[in-house]
Amino acid sequence: MASLFLGTVVRWTQIRTLNGGNMKLSSDQCYEAVRSKDPRFDGLFFTAVSSTGIYCRPICHVRIPKRENCTFYSSAAEAEANGYRPCLKCRPELAPGYLNGKYTCQHVVRAVLQMEELGLTEEKLTDLAAKLRIGERQLRRVFQEAFGVSPIQYLTTRRLLTAKGLLTDTSLSVTEVAMISGFGSIRRFNDAFKSHYGLSPSALRKSFEKRKVEKTIVLKLGYRPPFDWQSLLRFLQERVIPGVEEVSDGTYRRTAALWRDEKQYVGWFQVENQEIHSSVRLMVSESLAAVLPQIVQRV
């Protein structure tokens, strides 16, 4: 693990605004957002605490850290690249993202979506750049500007946080989690997990209460309020495809068929709102486990 950066970085953090464009928040403004636990900033930046070596979401309910111990990063990947581990209480993997073509470079959007469609598996940077019709150097530059890290560092963090969420919220085996998260082998998965988080996947799972084995995968996806769920359901209800989609009792359900490694996976998923937690509850059939990252990205 990289050595921790001690002290405060006096810098400006690029924050994507809801009305487009960028605004700059100073470190002091980020700290005020942390003090107020303002959900509008959730996922827009992360707070790394030098005294603990942990990074959190702005809404984390742990004791507010001292100002001089805080460094603010625009992405989880940037925090982890600087040697910090994700908080087990606020769980950064649940933070809503800000990836949107209106706010982020189109090359970054397309690259991230390409990674998701490949199931978070590694692809040579030259091949990914070629698919996007840009140079490898340009791809590195736009990722650095958007997330503060290289494409490989971003992908590694995404895979590890996906695995962390699955280990915490599902009863999938460690091997299944490793494969779904894009690791080619259980050994690579264990090594990466221990290197970044300082504990094994099995140890993380044991730190949470046992979950009964179910035939569905249940995940929680956070969002930044306000979110007009009822209007969204009405929009979907008016466009329901019979035999494929259903909207009832405040829930959206549909069948899905996705491809990965030249194999098609068919199943179903459903989404319901949990407004009190600023999140949606996603249920996915086990038959879609292999393409779970794609399902999550689209939801």
N, C-alpha and C positions, 0 to 999 in steps of 0.2 A: 504494500500500500504506500502511496506517495506520502511524504511528510506533510503535516498539516500547516497551513499558512496561518501564523499567529498574528493577531492584531486586526485592525479595521482597514478595509480598503475604501478610501474616499473616492468614489467614482459615480458615474451616471449609469443607470440601468435602463436599457431600452424596453419600454412597455408597449405592447400593442393595444391600442385603444378600441373601444367598441364602435366608434364612428370613423374608423379608418386612420391610416397614417401612424406615426410614432410620437410618443411623448417621452420626455426624459424625467425620471424620478431620481432624486438624489438619495444617497444612503439614509439621510435623516428622514426623508419622506417614506422610504420603505420601512424604516423602523416604526414610524407612527402607524403605518398600516398593520404592522405586527402587533403593536400595543392595543389597537382597537379590534384586532382579529376580524378585519373587514373582509367578508367573503367575495367582494367584487375584485379583489386582487389575487384570489386563489388560482394558482397555476401560472400566474404572470411572472412571478419571481419566487425564489426559494431562499430561506435564511439559513446560513451555515454558522454554527457556533463553535468557536475555536476551543472553548473549555471542555466540550464534550465530544467533538469530532463528528457531530451529527448535523444533518440539514433537515429543515422542516418546511411545511407549508405556512403561509401567513396566518392561517386560521387555527394553528396547533394550540391545544389547550394546556400544554405544559407551562411551567413557570416561565414568565417572560425573561429572556436572557439579558445580561448587561449589554448596553450599547457598544462598549469597546470590544466585546467578544464576537460581534456580528459582522459577517460578510454577506453580501447579497448577490445572488447569481440569477441570470435570466432563464436558466434551464437546469433540470435535475442532472443532466449529463455534465454540465459545467461544474456543478458542485462535486460530483463524484470524481471528475477528472482532477480536482484539487484535493482529493483524499478524504472526502466526507462520506459518511454512511447515512442511508435514509432512516428517518425516525420510524420506530415501530408503532407509535401511537397515532400520529396524524397520517401516516402512510402516503408518502409522495406519489406512489403509483396510482393513487385514486384522484389526484389533482386533475382538474379539467385542463385540456391543452389549449393552445392558441393558434394551432396550425390552420391557417385560412388564407386562401389566395388573395383576399383583399388586403391582408396585413403583412404577408410574408412573400419574399421573392418566389416567383413561380417555379424556378429551378429547384428550390428547396422543397416546395409543396410536392412537385412531381417526384423528386427523389425519395421523399419519405413515403409517399403512397406506393411507389415501386417497391420499397423495402417491405411494406406491409403486405402487398400482394404476393411477394415471394415467401411470406411466412416468417419474416425476420431472419431468414438465412443469410449468410454472408455471400457477397458477390464481389468480384474484383472491382476495385474502384474504376479502373479503366473501362470495364464493360458497362458499369452503371452510367458513367459519364457519356459513353458512346450512345446508349439508349436515349439519353436526354439531349444528345446532340450538342454537348458543350465539352470543354476541355477538362481534364482531371484537376488541373490547378484552379480553374474557375469554380469547380464543384467544391473543392476544399475551402475556397475563399468565402463562398456564399453560406456554407455551413458554419464557418467560424463567425461570420457576421450575425447569423440567425440564432445560433445556440451557444457560441463561445467554445466549440469543440470541433474536432474533425468528424467526418461522416462515420468512420469506424468507431470512434468514442461514443457518438450518439447512438449507433446501432447496438453497441454493447450494453449501454445503460438501458435502452428500451427492452432488450431481451431479458436482462436481469430483473428489471422492475415488473415485467410481465410474469416472469417465473415467481417472483416474490408474492405477487397477488394471487396466483394460482395455488401456491403452497399454503397461503393463509386462508383463502376462501373456499377451496374445493377439496375433495377427497381423492383427487387424481394422484397416482403414484409419482414418486420423484422422477422416475424414468420417463413417464408420460409428460410431466411438466418440462423436463429437459428437451424433449423432442418438439413439443408444441412451441416452446420459446425460441426455437431455432438453433439449438446447440446440436452439433453432430454426434456427440457421445456423452454418456453420463460422466465420464472422467473429465472432459472439458468443462462440463457444467459445474461439477463440484469444485474444480480448481478456480474457475472464474468467480464463483459465488464466495468461496473462502477468501480469495484475494481482495475482492471489493468490500465484502461485508463482515469479514472476520469471524464467520461461523458457517457451518455446513447447512445445506438445505434441510436435512433431517432435524438439525438442532433448531432451526427457525420454526419448523412445523410443530415441534414439541413445545415451543414457547406459547403456542395458542391452544385453546381447549380443543379436544377431539371433536371432529364433526362427523355426523352419521353419514354413511355411504348412501348417496342418492343417484338416481339414474339421469339426473340433469346437472349441468354446471351452472352455478349461481355466482354472479359477480356484481359489484357495485361500481358505477361509473359516475364520477362527480361532475358537476357543472357550476358555472358562476351564475347566481340569480341576478335579475329576474328571468324566469323561464316559463313561458305561457304554454304549459303542457296541454291544457284543454283546447286551445286554438289549434295546436299541432294535431291533436287527435281528430278534430273536426275536419281539418284539411285532408288527413289520411282517410277518414271515413268516406268522404265524397269521392275518393279515387281508389277505393278498395278493388282489388282484382279477385273475383269470386274463385274460391278453391285454393287461393294462394295466401290471401291476407284476411285478417279479421280484426275489427276494433270493437271491443265490448268491455263493460265494467271498468273503464279507465285504463285498459290495457291494449297494447298493440301486439298482434301475433302474426307470424308469417312462416312459410316454408322457405328453405334456401338450398341452393345447389352451387357449390364452389369447387374450383379445380386447384390442385396442388400436386406438383411432380407428376403431371399427366394422369392424375387419378381424381375422379369426381366424388365429392362427399355431399350427401343429401341428408337433411334433417329439418329442424325447426328452431325458432327462438321467439321469445316474447319480452316486451319491455314495459315496465310500469314505473310511475313516478313515486319518489319518496321525498316529497317537498321539504319535510322537516330536516332531512339530512342533506339537502341540496344535491341529490343524486338520483339516478335511475337504477332500478334493479333489473339486471339482464339475466334471463334464464335461457340456456342453450342445451339442446339435446347432445348426449355424449357422442352421437354419430358425427357431429361437427367439431369434435375436439381438435382434430388435426389442423383445421382452418380457423381456430378461435381468434388469432390475432386479426385476421381479415374481418371477421364478424364484429369484433370490438371496434375496429377502426371505422367501419361503416355505420355502426350504431352511433 
